[in-house]
Amino acid sequence: MGLSLATDCPECGAEEFYRAASMRIQLGEKKKWHCTGCDYGFVTINGIDTSA
């Protein structure tokens, strides 16, 4: 994954997220994503979305 992620925001409908932070943890790589249109954000660990 790069610095942006193309997915729909469940709050405002924007179609792009930017990577706000990234770090290596015991489970793999943790990335924090934030919507470009609002304050909605979520975390992925090794590509698994934890927002659900």
C-alpha positions as CSV (number, residue, x, y, z in Angstrom):
1,M,0.0,0.0,0.0
2,G,1.1,3.5,-0.7
3,L,0.3,6.8,0.9
4,S,-3.4,6.7,-0.2
5,L,-6.2,4.2,-0.2
6,A,-9.1,4.3,-2.6
7,T,-12.2,3.2,-0.6
8,D,-15.6,4.8,0.3
9,C,-15.9,6.7,3.6
10,P,-19.0,5.4,5.5
11,E,-19.5,8.9,7.0
12,C,-19.1,11.4,4.2
13,G,-18.9,9.3,1.0
14,A,-15.4,10.6,0.0
15,E,-13.4,8.1,-2.0
16,E,-9.9,8.5,-0.7
17,F,-8.0,8.0,2.6
18,Y,-4.5,9.1,3.4
19,R,-2.0,7.2,5.6
20,A,-1.6,9.2,8.8
21,A,0.8,6.8,10.6
22,S,2.5,3.5,10.2
23,M,4.5,1.3,12.6
24,R,5.8,-2.2,13.0
25,I,4.2,-4.2,15.8
26,Q,4.4,-7.9,16.8
27,L,1.4,-8.8,14.7
28,G,2.8,-7.1,11.6
29,E,2.5,-3.5,10.1
30,K,-0.1,-1.2,11.7
31,K,-1.4,1.6,9.5
32,K,-3.7,4.4,10.5
33,W,-5.9,5.8,7.7
34,H,-7.9,9.1,7.7
35,C,-10.6,10.3,5.3
36,T,-9.7,13.3,3.2
37,G,-13.2,14.8,3.6
38,C,-14.0,14.3,7.3
39,D,-12.5,13.1,10.6
40,Y,-13.3,9.4,10.1
41,G,-10.3,7.1,10.5
42,F,-9.6,3.4,10.8
43,V,-6.6,1.1,11.4
44,T,-5.3,-1.9,9.3
45,I,-2.9,-4.5,10.6
46,N,-1.2,-6.5,7.9
47,G,-3.9,-5.3,5.5
48,I,-6.8,-6.5,7.7
49,D,-9.3,-3.7,8.3
50,T,-10.2,-3.3,12.0
51,S,-13.1,-0.8,11.5
52,A,-15.8,-3.4,11.5
